């Protein structure tokens, strides 16, 4: 998704790239090297009218650390990807995930979630923020003026769901707020998700993300589907093992369909490693991007560490997650 736009900026010295925005002619700002890639991406996403870039573009960077289909993610923070995840667990659960990219991208994010099962029903809340740092403003010289350029997107939402036989259903209402320099954008989205286990060892999932109720075909919407099959083995190094194979797709109107394949190996539910490949559609050609994830379980806690190659090879992204569950 990352592409360098065409603009009429000119280089001032060696400290940055001078850029005149459509609505701020004569008031350029400098994109430092650590924020240049994401800064150029945001300019590429600007509509011809010069409106603020749509917040979904920033959140796409967060998806590069998912070793499996987004529609099959589990845990309180997974309601961000599939609202049906609100049904995970047997009681009260909470989680947090943080993501960091290299200085060349300078993007970071945090997502927190809390869920509560109430019999066959479940409630939850989820919130998150993603931001780009190190974008500074200059005038006619490469010396930056005081203060950075704010570029961020944040949301907060409430989820509810339930289980009906082999199906888990969920819905999530999110309120959004985003800002790019002096321009801001907000709104509401309503997302739906379904997960099912029609037969033993087989799981299916479909979900939406950032779909606006009045514009279901808008460019910010994204749609996910995934399938997973679990194959038990006798033992591995004296421990019972579980081998998992997954396939998933992601569709966005302005990007197209992206495919993902992954495999996982778990040992007695205490340790799991996942390796996946995602066929990513770039501005010029499609490419395959690797993702690696490791999960540790200790009592009621789950720790996850993941690494993705990054959208269009602009730099790897790293994710650290913690889930705490209290069973009833």
KOLZA-214097 format. One record per residue (C-alpha): residue in one letter; x, y, z. Coordinates in pm, 1 decimal, decimal comma, m for minus. Example, Ala and Ser with C-alpha at 12.3 -4.5 7.8 and 13.67 -1.06 7.14 Angstrom:
BEGIN
   res       east      north         up
     a     1230,0     m450,0      780,0
     s     1367,0     m106,0      714,0
// end
This chain:
BEGIN
   res       east      north         up
     x        0,0        0,0        0,0
     x      297,9      226,4       47,0
     x      378,3      438,0     m255,8
     x      563,8      759,5     m319,9
     x      330,8     1028,8     m453,0
     x      412,9     1293,0     m704,7
     x      443,3     1637,8     m553,7
     x      606,4     1971,7     m620,0
     x      826,0     1979,5     m313,4
     x     1196,7     2065,7     m329,4
     x     1493,2     1963,8     m116,0
     x     1621,2     2215,7      138,2
     x     1965,9     2120,5      270,5
     x     2022,0     1765,5      394,0
     x     1790,8     1751,6      694,0
     x     1458,2     1689,4      526,2
     x     1227,7     1708,8      228,5
     x     1024,6     2025,7      186,3
     x      662,5     1958,3       96,1
     x      386,9     2208,6       17,4
     x       44,7     2059,9       91,2
     x     m250,0     2146,8     m136,1
     x     m422,7     2358,2      126,4
     x     m110,0     2505,4      280,7
     x       84,6     2655,5       m8,2
     x      371,6     2860,3      124,8
     x      363,2     2673,8      457,7
     x      573,5     2364,7      394,8
     x      677,4     2107,2      647,1
     x      967,9     1867,2      659,3
     x      937,1     1490,5      675,9
     x     1240,6     1368,0      865,4
     x     1401,2     1043,3      743,9
     x     1248,9      845,9     1033,7
     x      898,1      943,5      930,2
     x      946,6      987,1      556,5
     x      797,5      655,6      437,3
     x      470,8      691,2      627,2
     x      452,5     1061,2      551,2
     x      474,5      996,6      177,9
     x      217,2      722,0      211,9
     x      m29,9      959,9      369,7
     x       18,4     1208,2       87,2
     x      m47,1      928,5     m161,4
     x     m373,3      851,8       17,4
     x     m497,0     1210,8        2,6
     x     m804,9     1248,8     m218,5
     x     m786,2     1500,4     m501,0
     x     m994,5     1742,8     m296,1
     x     m716,8     1765,8      m35,7
     x     m921,7     1611,9      245,3
     x     m762,9     1429,2      537,9
     x     m633,4     1077,5      456,7
     x     m871,5      805,5      569,2
     x     m781,0      646,6      902,4
     x     m796,6      286,9      774,9
     x     m465,8      331,8      591,2
     x     m269,4      368,5      914,4
     x     m429,6       62,6     1073,8
     x     m327,9     m156,2      778,2
     x       30,8     m138,2      902,9
     x      m79,5     m306,6     1227,4
     x     m201,3     m613,1     1035,2
     x      148,7     m708,8      914,0
     x      223,5     m898,6     1238,0
     x      m74,4    m1137,7     1214,1
     x       64,2    m1487,8     1143,8
     x     m287,1    m1621,3     1076,9
     x     m617,4    m1500,7      927,7
     x     m755,8    m1188,8     1094,5
     x    m1103,0    m1346,3     1111,3
     x     m966,7    m1626,6     1334,5
     x     m775,1    m1420,0     1590,7
     x     m855,7    m1495,0     1955,8
     x     m860,0    m1299,7     2281,2
     x    m1004,6     m969,9     2410,9
     x     m798,9     m756,8     2169,8
     x     m902,9     m979,5     1877,6
     x    m1244,2     m808,0     1873,3
     x    m1053,5     m542,6     1676,0
     x    m1033,5     m794,9     1389,6
     x    m1344,1    m1007,9     1445,6
     x    m1621,9     m899,5     1684,0
     x    m1706,6    m1268,1     1738,7
     x    m1389,7    m1289,7     1953,5
     x    m1591,3    m1125,4     2231,8
     x    m1714,8    m1478,4     2308,5
     x    m1366,2    m1616,1     2380,7
     x    m1296,3    m1737,3     2731,2
     x    m1529,0    m1843,9     3011,1
     x    m1534,9    m1535,9     3230,8
     x    m1357,3    m1201,8     3256,8
     x    m1057,5    m1140,9     3032,5
     x     m833,2     m851,2     2937,9
     x     m553,3     m791,6     2693,2
     x     m313,0     m536,6     2551,2
     x     m103,6     m535,7     2234,1
     x      164,0     m285,5     2134,8
     x      332,3     m253,3     1796,5
     x      648,3      m70,9     1697,5
     x      810,8      m16,0     1359,1
     x     1171,2       90,0     1283,5
     x     1275,4      455,0     1289,5
     x     1248,9      474,6      911,2
     x      870,4      434,2      953,2
     x      833,9      563,0     1310,1
     x      483,4      423,2     1359,5
     x      353,9      276,4     1684,4
     x       18,7      150,3     1806,2
     x     m158,4       11,5     2111,1
     x     m483,9     m185,1     2135,5
     x     m652,7     m278,5     2465,3
     x     m961,8     m489,6     2519,5
     x    m1177,9     m632,4     2800,3
     x    m1445,3     m901,6     2761,1
     x    m1695,3    m1062,7     2997,7
     x    m1887,9    m1383,2     2932,5
     x    m2240,8    m1398,7     3074,7
     x    m2360,6    m1750,4     3002,8
     x    m2426,5    m1773,7     2628,9
     x    m2386,7    m1395,5     2590,2
     x    m2077,8    m1175,2     2605,5
     x    m1992,5     m805,6     2632,8
     x    m1668,7     m621,7     2568,3
     x    m1491,5     m293,7     2507,9
     x    m1190,2     m230,1     2286,6
     x     m986,2       83,4     2216,3
     x     m673,4      164,5     2021,7
     x     m447,6      434,9     1886,2
     x     m192,2      438,5     1605,3
     x       37,2      733,0     1537,9
     x      333,9      842,8     1329,6
     x      612,8     1039,8     1498,4
     x      895,8     1262,9     1376,7
     x      706,1     1472,7     1124,2
     x      825,8     1832,0     1173,5
     x      747,9     2162,9     1007,2
     x      986,9     2411,0      842,5
     x      941,6     2733,7      650,2
     x     1208,1     2854,7      406,8
     x     1500,5     2677,0      574,0
     x     1569,5     2317,3      679,7
     x     1556,6     2421,3     1046,5
     x     1240,4     2281,8     1203,5
     x      992,9     2497,7     1388,5
     x      872,1     2411,6     1736,9
     x      633,6     2119,8     1762,7
     x      573,3     1803,6     1560,8
     x      298,2     1752,0     1305,6
     x       25,2     1537,3     1466,5
     x      m63,9     1227,2     1265,8
     x     m278,5      972,3     1447,4
     x     m591,8      761,6     1439,5
     x     m775,7      635,9     1745,2
     x    m1099,8      456,7     1825,3
     x    m1308,8      317,1     2109,6
     x    m1587,0       64,0     2072,5
     x    m1835,1     m161,7     2247,4
     x    m1888,4     m524,0     2143,5
     x    m2161,2     m772,2     2218,9
     x    m2217,6    m1127,1     2103,5
     x    m2339,9    m1475,0     2181,0
     x    m2308,5    m1841,7     2098,9
     x    m2570,4    m2045,1     1914,7
     x    m2471,6    m2408,3     1875,5
     x    m2148,6    m2425,0     1677,1
     x    m2162,2    m2053,8     1590,8
     x    m2015,6    m1751,6     1769,6
     x    m2165,4    m1419,2     1664,5
     x    m2050,1    m1066,9     1742,8
     x    m2105,4     m700,4     1660,3
     x    m1885,2     m399,7     1734,1
     x    m1973,0      m29,2     1724,9
     x    m1667,0      200,0     1706,2
     x    m1625,2      574,9     1733,9
     x    m1324,6      709,3     1541,7
     x    m1109,0     1019,1     1557,6
     x     m816,8     1092,6     1327,5
     x     m592,8     1389,6     1257,8
     x     m336,8     1476,7      992,2
     x     m171,8     1810,4     1068,9
     x     m456,7     2064,0     1100,2
     x     m715,8     1842,4      934,4
     x     m927,3     1598,2     1130,6
     x    m1184,2     1328,6     1064,2
     x    m1426,4     1127,7     1276,7
     x    m1718,5      894,3     1245,5
     x    m1882,9      566,5     1343,9
     x    m1843,0      216,7     1205,4
     x    m2046,7      m98,1     1266,5
     x    m1873,0     m432,6     1218,8
     x    m2000,7     m790,7     1230,5
     x    m1823,4    m1122,2     1275,9
     x    m1900,6    m1493,8     1276,0
     x    m1689,7    m1791,7     1380,0
     x    m1804,1    m2151,9     1349,8
     x    m1681,4    m2504,1     1419,3
     x    m1902,5    m2716,3     1192,7
     x    m1698,0    m3031,1     1259,3
     x    m1429,0    m3120,2     1509,6
     x    m1088,0    m2962,5     1439,4
     x    m1224,6    m2731,8     1164,9
     x    m1291,3    m2360,1     1226,7
     x    m1427,8    m2095,9      991,5
     x    m1453,5    m1720,8     1034,3
     x    m1570,2    m1409,8      849,5
     x    m1568,8    m1048,7      967,7
     x    m1572,2     m685,0      865,8
     x    m1357,1     m394,6      984,0
     x    m1425,7      m20,3      959,8
     x    m1750,1      m57,1      762,7
     x    m1968,1      255,1      779,6
     x    m2341,2      178,6      811,0
     x    m2441,9      435,9      548,3
     x    m2159,2      345,6      303,9
     x    m2093,7      m31,1      315,7
     x    m1880,5       m9,2       m0,8
     x    m1664,2      283,0      114,4
     x    m1286,1      262,8       68,7
     x    m1219,6      239,3      443,9
     x    m1403,2      m92,4      477,7
     x    m1212,9     m419,7      493,2
     x    m1347,8     m775,2      480,9
     x    m1187,4    m1093,6      615,7
     x    m1241,6    m1468,2      584,2
     x    m1037,0    m1758,7      711,9
     x    m1031,8    m2132,8      773,4
     x     m826,3    m2342,4     1014,4
     x     m772,8    m2716,6     1053,1
     x     m607,5    m2873,9     1358,1
     x     m425,2    m3206,0     1332,2
     x     m326,0    m3382,3     1653,3
     x       m8,9    m3588,7     1669,9
     x       91,8    m3852,2     1923,4
     x      382,2    m3668,0     2084,3
     x      681,9    m3450,8     2016,3
     x      978,7    m3457,4     2253,1
     x      755,1    m3628,0     2506,3
     x      475,8    m3368,6     2488,0
     x      143,3    m3384,1     2304,2
     x      155,7    m3168,2     1993,2
     x      m99,4    m2994,3     1773,8
     x      m27,5    m2897,8     1413,6
     x     m247,9    m2625,5     1262,8
     x     m292,8    m2517,0      901,8
     x     m469,2    m2193,4      803,8
     x     m574,5    m2001,3      496,6
     x     m721,5    m1651,1      493,1
     x     m814,4    m1366,2      263,2
     x     m850,4     m991,5      313,5
     x    m1036,3     m762,0       76,3
     x    m1036,2     m383,5       58,2
     x    m1203,8     m199,4     m233,1
     x     m899,0       17,3     m309,3
     x     m645,7     m265,6     m269,3
     x     m805,2     m589,9     m386,9
     x     m783,5     m942,4     m245,9
     x     m478,5    m1048,7      m46,7
     x     m414,7    m1412,4       48,4
     x     m237,7    m1565,6      345,3
     x     m111,7    m1912,9      434,3
     x       20,5    m2016,5      774,4
     x      107,0    m2320,4      983,9
     x      144,2    m2358,9     1358,6
     x      291,8    m2607,2     1604,1
     x      173,1    m2614,4     1965,3
     x      300,6    m2819,6     2260,0
     x       44,4    m2910,8     2528,7
     x     m116,7    m2568,3     2505,1
     x      187,6    m2406,1     2671,4
     x      392,3    m2301,9     2371,0
     x      312,1    m2236,9     2007,2
     x      500,0    m2106,6     1705,8
     x      328,9    m1985,7     1388,0
     x      484,2    m1913,3     1049,8
     x      288,6    m1750,2      770,5
     x      316,6    m1596,1      425,0
     x       93,6    m1317,3      297,5
     x       53,3    m1229,1      m69,8
     x       50,3     m851,6      m54,6
     x      m68,5     m624,4     m333,5
     x      165,4     m328,0     m377,9
     x      141,2      m21,3     m602,8
     x      351,4     m192,2     m871,8
     x      333,0     m570,0     m824,4
     x      228,6     m836,8     m577,1
     x      482,6     m994,2     m340,8
     x      494,0    m1250,8      m62,0
     x      565,9    m1125,8      290,5
     x      668,4    m1357,6      581,4
     x      527,9    m1335,9      936,1
     x      650,1    m1516,4     1248,6
     x      465,5    m1544,9     1580,3
     x      547,3    m1713,4     1912,0
     x      304,8    m1768,8     2200,8
     x      374,4    m1866,0     2563,3
     x      110,5    m1965,4     2820,2
     x      163,2    m1947,1     3195,9
     x     m141,1    m2007,1     3413,0
     x     m406,6    m1749,6     3320,1
     x     m163,8    m1543,9     3111,0
     x      m72,7    m1561,6     2742,0
     x      227,0    m1373,2     2602,3
     x      265,5    m1329,3     2226,6
     x      558,4    m1195,5     2025,8
     x      531,6    m1147,1     1649,5
     x      732,5    m1001,0     1364,9
     x      610,6     m902,0     1019,4
     x      823,6     m798,8      722,6
     x      629,2     m474,1      681,6
     x      406,0     m340,3      406,1
     x      597,0     m319,8       78,2
     x      926,5     m394,1      256,8
     x      954,1      m54,8      424,6
     x     1071,0     m214,9      748,4
     x      973,2     m492,3      988,1
     x      705,2     m440,2     1252,5
     x      715,6     m601,2     1597,4
     x      415,9     m680,1     1818,8
     x      405,5     m774,0     2187,9
     x       81,1     m888,2     2347,2
     x      m41,4     m992,2     2691,0
     x     m375,4    m1156,8     2766,9
     x     m502,1    m1222,5     3119,3
     x     m810,3    m1436,3     3177,0
     x    m1010,0    m1499,4     3495,1
     x    m1230,8    m1805,5     3460,4
     x    m1559,9    m1855,3     3643,7
// end
